[in-house]
Amino acid sequence: MRVVAGEAKGRPLKAVPGSGTRPTTDKVKEAIFSMIGPFFDGGTALDLFAGTGGLAIEALSRGMEQAILVDADAKSIEVVRANLKATGFERRAEVYRNDAQRALKALAKREAKLDLIFLDPPYRFKNGAELMMQMEETGLLASGAVVVLEYESSYEYPEAVGGFVQRRKAVYGETAVSIYHWEPENQEASQPAEEDAES
């Protein structure tokens, strides 16, 4: 794994030991950022199931001002800190060991505003929509916020979740990626998502 583009392009990233995490491949990461970016002019990113931290680090490399990385696993947190140090983004990142729902509650208490959210929970969890609703209900979203939801391709998420509208969906083998835009004013009239497929 490596940083694909931007300030830290080409820097290698450590993996989490063992088989408990499923890091996003460089190919899928590149596809995600071609759909949502590919580059940014500031803003705050949240990686709620950070794993190696690769998605948030890629966002920082491509111009996000700061990132918040959360994972419940101690080994993942160690690797996240090592990867932030290796890429030089320690000062622009906050790292917390916590579960997803508690982390969102803590961020809401401090009135954080998020521009870009990565949700890549373990495939056995099907709670992406629930977490998106929690973010909406607790006022965590900046205007025009984008959620990148990564999940098992055999599972289907709805095209609209609260004020979120699915604008793109792509399938890469066993992995599906849906891009949701927070458009609360358009809850009644959502447009169908574009869909890409790749074996």
CORJO-V278666 format. One record per residue. RES is the residue in one letter. PHI is phi in radians with two decimals (NA if undefined). PSI is psi as a letter, one per 40 degrees, with the letter a starting at -180 (999 if undefined). D_CENTER is the distance of its C-alpha to the mean C-alpha in whole Angstrom. Layout:
res,phi,psi,d_center
RES,PHI,PSI,D_CENTER
RES,PHI,PSI,D_CENTER
This chain:
res,phi,psi,d_center
M,NA,i,17
R,-2.67,i,17
V,-1.38,h,15
V,-1.40,d,16
A,-2.65,i,17
G,1.60,a,18
E,-1.00,d,19
A,-1.87,f,18
K,-0.88,h,19
G,1.53,e,20
R,-1.19,h,20
P,-1.29,i,19
L,-2.08,h,17
K,-1.26,i,18
A,-1.71,i,17
V,-1.40,h,17
P,-1.06,i,21
G,1.52,a,22
S,-1.97,e,20
G,-1.34,d,18
T,-1.99,i,15
R,-2.26,g,14
P,-1.13,i,12
T,-1.16,h,10
T,-1.18,i,14
D,-1.02,d,14
K,-1.10,d,16
V,-1.21,d,12
K,-1.05,d,10
E,-1.08,d,13
A,-1.13,d,13
I,-1.03,d,10
F,-1.29,d,11
S,-1.22,d,14
M,-1.45,d,13
I,-1.89,e,11
G,-2.14,b,13
P,-1.42,e,14
F,-2.19,i,15
F,-2.23,i,14
D,-2.06,g,17
G,1.41,a,16
G,1.83,i,14
T,-2.06,h,11
A,-1.89,i,8
L,-2.13,h,6
D,-1.98,h,5
L,-1.48,d,7
F,-2.24,g,8
A,-1.14,d,8
G,1.08,b,11
T,-1.51,e,12
G,1.51,e,10
G,-1.04,d,10
L,-1.23,d,6
A,-1.15,d,7
I,-1.11,d,11
E,-1.07,d,10
A,-1.13,d,9
L,-1.10,d,12
S,-1.07,d,14
R,-1.67,e,14
G,2.07,e,15
M,-1.07,i,13
E,-1.31,d,15
Q,-2.60,i,13
A,-2.47,i,10
I,-2.05,h,10
L,-2.04,h,9
V,-2.24,h,11
D,-2.68,i,12
A,-1.50,e,15
D,-1.73,h,17
A,-1.10,d,19
K,-1.10,d,19
S,-1.08,d,15
I,-1.08,d,16
E,-1.03,d,19
V,-1.18,d,17
V,-0.99,d,14
R,-1.09,d,17
A,-1.12,d,19
N,-1.23,d,16
L,-1.13,d,16
K,-1.14,d,20
A,-1.14,d,20
T,-1.71,e,18
G,1.40,f,20
F,-1.87,e,17
E,-0.98,d,18
R,-1.27,e,20
R,-1.81,e,16
A,-2.32,i,14
E,-2.06,h,15
V,-2.19,h,14
Y,-2.34,h,15
R,-1.65,h,16
N,-2.91,i,16
D,-1.49,i,15
A,-1.08,d,12
Q,-1.15,d,15
R,-1.13,d,17
A,-1.08,d,14
L,-1.11,d,14
K,-1.08,d,17
A,-1.13,d,18
L,-1.18,d,16
A,-1.14,d,17
K,-1.07,d,21
R,-1.62,e,20
E,1.05,f,19
A,-1.15,i,16
K,-2.18,h,15
L,-1.89,h,11
D,-1.70,d,11
L,-2.46,h,7
I,-2.17,h,4
F,-1.77,h,1
L,-2.08,h,4
D,-2.28,g,6
P,-1.23,i,10
P,-0.92,i,13
Y,-1.03,d,15
R,-1.24,e,17
F,-1.53,h,15
K,-2.13,f,15
N,-1.89,e,14
G,-1.03,d,11
A,-1.12,d,14
E,-1.07,d,15
L,-1.19,d,12
M,-1.11,d,12
M,-1.12,d,15
Q,-1.09,d,15
M,-1.10,d,13
E,-1.15,d,16
E,-1.20,d,19
T,-1.73,e,18
G,1.26,f,18
L,-1.50,e,14
L,-1.72,h,14
A,-1.32,i,15
S,-1.01,h,17
G,1.35,e,15
A,-1.02,i,12
V,-2.14,h,9
V,-1.98,h,7
V,-1.84,h,5
L,-1.91,h,7
E,-1.94,h,8
Y,-2.78,i,11
E,-1.21,h,15
S,-1.16,e,17
S,-1.36,e,20
Y,-1.75,i,18
E,-2.06,h,18
Y,-1.72,i,16
P,-1.17,i,18
E,-1.29,d,18
A,-2.33,h,18
V,-2.32,h,17
G,1.00,b,18
G,-1.52,e,18
F,-1.58,h,15
V,-2.12,h,16
Q,-1.32,h,15
R,-1.75,d,15
R,-2.52,i,15
K,-2.49,h,15
A,-2.36,i,15
V,-2.09,h,16
Y,-2.23,g,17
G,1.11,b,19
E,-1.45,e,18
T,-1.89,h,14
A,-2.03,i,13
V,-2.25,h,10
S,-2.01,h,11
I,-1.86,h,10
Y,-1.90,h,11
H,-1.86,h,13
W,-1.45,h,14
E,-2.33,g,18
P,-1.02,d,20
E,-1.25,e,23
N,-1.86,f,23
Q,-1.04,d,22
E,-1.43,d,26
A,-2.24,g,25
S,-1.45,i,22
Q,-1.67,i,22
P,-1.15,i,22
A,-1.34,i,19
E,-1.26,i,19
E,-2.27,h,19
D,-2.00,i,19
A,-2.40,i,20
E,-2.58,h,21
S,-1.44,999,23
